Amino acid sequence: MRIATWNVNSVKQRMPRLLPWLEQRQPDVVCLQETKLADEAFAELLGSELADRGYAVAAHGEATWNGVAIISRVGLDDVVAGLDGAPGFPQPEARAVAATCGAVRVVSVYVPNGRVPGSEHYQYKLAWLASLRQVVATGPQATIVCGDMNIAPTDQDVFDPEAYVGHTHVTGPERAALSELLALGLRDVVRDRWPDERVFTYWDYRAGMFHQDLGMRIDLVLASSIVADRVKAAWVDRQARKGSGPSDHAPVIVDLDEAPDGDIGPVVPPPSAPRVRRGSVKLPQSP
């Protein structure tokens, strides 16, 4: 079974890339984030296209912002939209949807950004992550949590730790919240398979960050041991970030039981940009 996760940053904008990608990569389950469409609009835009390709859809969206979905051709049962007990900002947001696909409980998540350390949105992020942990803790053994976590697990997961000082995604409380989620028995399958490799999933649109490979790894696949032990390949589809009209995130692909493309490496194709000296590049939003 091939499972993928992709923050498409507007499924409407990404539709010309999403459909050919489905044909090329042939995933069995895809977790989507930042769909930015209400459920009715999602169904109208993509329902027949996905059905023609054999996919059932569980969408949990809202107009303009947020939005998550799971598409599956190996079953889509016991769908639950949202997280029980999760906080809102101030109203509940469309940030999680879960379903059972091929005997695995799949959770697609779009974790709040946090905006500024210490801000109200940052506290909301931490509280939301606590709710996610509670939901996963009561779930079945065969579970996989996929999505845009908006957290780089370690300094290894950003191009330069110095560039992120004072920013979200790398702070101690965020990483502690992620560690508490992992403590339930989940494993970061990409890092499991590639412990020492330079692997990013997100590159800012601005300042040529993608072409210089100045990114961060914030799109994660976290699997319980019973699922992680089945992983035969885990990789970032960097090809989907190239060309015209891409998302600023690349898909992450995980193959269970068999790997149709082989164990082809952590990032496909690998970047050719040389590594930069620490402290030499600032984030585009930095003063």
C-alpha positions in Angstrom: 0.0 0.0 0.0 1.3 3.4 -1.0 0.4 6.3 1.3 1.2 9.9 0.6 0.7 13.2 2.3 0.8 16.6 0.5 0.0 20.1 1.6 -1.3 21.3 -1.8 -1.8 25.0 -0.7 -5.2 25.2 -2.4 -6.5 22.1 -4.2 -8.2 24.4 -6.7 -5.0 26.0 -7.7 -3.1 22.6 -7.6 -5.7 20.6 -9.6 -3.7 20.7 -12.8 -0.8 19.2 -11.0 -2.6 16.9 -8.6 -4.4 14.8 -11.1 -1.4 14.0 -13.3 0.6 13.3 -10.1 -2.0 10.7 -9.1 -1.6 9.0 -12.4 2.1 9.0 -12.2 2.7 8.0 -8.6 -0.4 5.8 -8.2 -0.9 6.2 -4.4 -3.5 4.1 -2.7 -4.1 6.7 0.1 -3.4 10.4 0.0 -3.7 12.8 2.9 -4.2 16.4 1.7 -3.8 19.6 3.6 -4.7 23.3 3.0 -7.4 22.3 0.5 -9.0 25.7 1.1 -12.4 24.5 -0.1 -15.7 23.8 1.6 -16.8 20.2 1.3 -19.5 20.9 -1.3 -17.0 22.8 -3.5 -14.4 20.1 -3.1 -16.9 17.4 -4.3 -18.0 19.6 -7.2 -14.4 20.3 -8.3 -12.8 16.9 -7.8 -15.5 14.3 -7.0 -16.0 12.8 -10.4 -12.3 13.1 -11.4 -11.3 11.1 -8.3 -14.1 8.6 -8.6 -13.0 7.9 -12.2 -9.6 7.0 -10.8 -11.1 4.7 -8.2 -10.8 7.0 -5.1 -13.3 7.6 -2.4 -13.1 10.9 -0.6 -13.4 12.1 3.0 -13.1 15.9 3.0 -13.3 18.3 6.0 -12.9 21.8 4.6 -13.9 25.4 4.8 -13.9 28.2 2.2 -10.6 30.1 1.8 -8.6 28.7 4.6 -7.3 25.4 6.1 -9.1 22.2 5.0 -8.0 18.5 5.0 -9.0 15.4 3.1 -8.2 11.7 2.7 -8.6 10.1 -0.7 -8.4 6.3 -0.8 -8.9 3.4 -3.2 -8.4 0.7 -0.5 -11.4 1.6 1.6 -12.6 4.6 3.5 -14.5 3.6 6.7 -15.4 5.2 10.0 -14.7 8.7 8.9 -14.3 11.3 11.7 -14.0 15.0 10.8 -12.2 17.2 13.3 -10.6 16.3 16.7 -12.8 15.6 19.7 -12.3 18.3 22.3 -9.9 20.4 20.1 -9.8 24.2 20.7 -10.8 26.7 18.1 -9.4 30.1 17.1 -12.0 31.1 18.3 -14.2 28.7 16.3 -13.2 25.2 15.4 -11.2 25.0 12.2 -11.0 22.2 9.6 -7.6 20.8 10.5 -8.1 17.0 10.9 -9.9 14.1 9.3 -9.5 10.4 10.0 -10.6 7.2 8.3 -9.7 3.5 8.2 -8.0 2.6 4.9 -6.8 -0.9 4.2 -7.0 -1.8 7.9 -4.9 1.2 8.9 -6.3 4.2 10.8 -5.2 7.2 8.8 -5.3 10.7 10.2 -4.7 13.7 8.0 -3.7 16.8 9.9 -2.9 20.4 9.3 -1.4 21.7 12.5 -1.8 25.4 13.3 1.2 27.5 12.3 1.6 29.3 15.6 2.6 32.5 13.9 4.8 34.1 16.6 6.2 32.3 19.7 4.2 33.2 22.8 1.3 34.6 20.8 -2.3 33.5 21.2 -2.0 31.5 18.0 1.1 29.8 19.4 -0.8 28.7 22.5 -3.6 27.5 20.3 -1.1 25.4 18.4 0.1 23.7 21.5 -3.4 23.1 22.8 -4.4 21.7 19.4 -1.5 19.3 19.5 -2.5 18.1 23.0 -5.9 17.3 21.6 -4.4 15.4 18.7 -2.3 13.4 21.2 -5.4 12.5 23.2 -7.3 11.3 20.1 -4.3 9.2 18.8 -3.8 7.7 22.3 -7.3 6.2 22.2 -7.0 5.0 18.6 -6.2 1.5 17.2 -2.7 0.0 17.2 -2.4 0.3 13.4 -2.3 4.1 13.0 -0.6 6.5 10.8 -0.7 10.3 11.3 0.2 12.2 8.1 0.4 15.9 7.4 1.8 19.3 7.7 2.9 19.3 11.4 4.4 22.8 11.1 7.2 21.6 13.4 10.7 20.7 12.3 11.5 17.8 14.7 15.2 18.7 15.2 17.8 21.2 14.0 18.7 18.6 11.4 15.4 19.3 9.7 16.1 22.9 8.8 18.7 24.3 6.4 20.3 26.5 9.1 19.1 26.6 12.8 20.5 30.1 13.2 18.1 31.4 10.5 15.1 30.2 12.6 16.0 31.7 16.0 13.0 33.6 17.3 10.6 31.9 14.8 8.0 29.2 15.3 8.4 25.6 14.1 11.6 25.1 16.0 10.9 26.2 19.6 11.2 23.9 22.6 7.5 23.7 23.5 6.5 22.8 19.9 9.1 20.1 19.7 8.1 18.8 23.1 4.5 18.5 22.0 5.7 16.5 18.9 7.8 14.3 21.2 4.8 13.6 23.4 2.9 12.5 20.3 5.8 10.2 19.3 5.9 8.9 22.8 2.6 7.1 22.1 4.7 4.7 20.1 4.7 6.5 16.7 7.8 6.6 14.6 8.9 9.3 12.1 9.3 6.9 9.2 11.3 9.2 6.9 13.9 9.9 9.5 13.8 6.3 10.6 14.8 5.2 7.2 17.2 8.1 6.5 18.7 9.1 9.9 21.6 11.2 8.5 20.3 12.6 5.2 19.4 16.2 4.3 15.6 15.9 3.8 13.2 18.9 3.4 9.6 19.0 2.4 8.9 22.8 2.4 10.6 25.7 0.7 9.4 29.3 0.8 8.3 30.6 -2.6 10.4 33.7 -2.1 14.1 34.4 -2.5 14.8 31.3 -4.6 14.7 29.1 -1.5 13.7 26.0 -3.4 16.5 26.3 -6.0 19.0 26.8 -3.3 17.5 23.9 -1.3 17.0 26.2 1.7 14.0 24.4 3.3 12.7 22.6 6.3 11.1 19.2 7.0 7.7 19.8 8.5 5.5 17.4 6.6 5.7 14.1 8.5 4.5 10.6 8.4 4.2 9.2 11.9 3.3 5.5 12.2 2.7 3.1 15.0 5.3 0.3 15.1 3.0 -2.3 13.6 2.7 0.0 10.5 6.3 1.3 10.6 7.7 -2.2 10.5 6.0 -2.7 7.1 7.7 0.3 5.5 9.8 -0.6 2.4 10.4 2.9 1.1 9.9 6.5 2.4 10.8 9.5 0.3 10.1 13.1 -0.6 8.7 13.6 -4.1 10.7 16.7 -4.9 9.8 16.5 -8.5 6.3 17.6 -7.6 7.7 20.9 -6.2 9.5 21.7 -9.5 8.1 23.4 -12.6 5.2 25.9 -12.9 2.4 26.4 -10.4 3.7 24.1 -7.6 2.7 24.0 -4.0 5.4 25.3 -1.6 5.4 21.7 -0.1 6.4 18.5 -1.7 4.5 15.2 -1.2 5.9 12.6 1.2 5.5 9.0 0.0 5.6 5.9 2.1 5.4 2.3 0.7 4.1 -0.5 2.9 5.0 -4.2 2.2 6.4 -3.5 -1.2 8.0 -0.6 -3.0 7.0 -0.3 -6.7 9.8 2.1 -7.4 12.3 0.4 -5.1 14.0 2.1 -2.2 14.9 5.0 -4.3 16.3 7.4 -1.8 15.2 10.1 0.6 14.6 12.9 -1.9 13.7 12.3 -5.6 15.3 13.9 -7.5 18.1 15.0 -5.2 18.9 18.7 -5.1 22.0 19.9 -6.8 22.4 23.1 -4.8 25.5 23.3 -2.6 25.0 23.7 1.1 25.3 27.2 2.4 27.4 28.4 5.3 25.5 28.8 8.6 24.4 32.3 9.3 24.8 33.4 5.7 21.1 33.3 4.7 18.1 34.9 6.5 14.5 33.8 6.1 12.6 35.9 3.6 10.3 37.3 6.3 13.2 38.2 8.6 14.1 41.9 9.0 
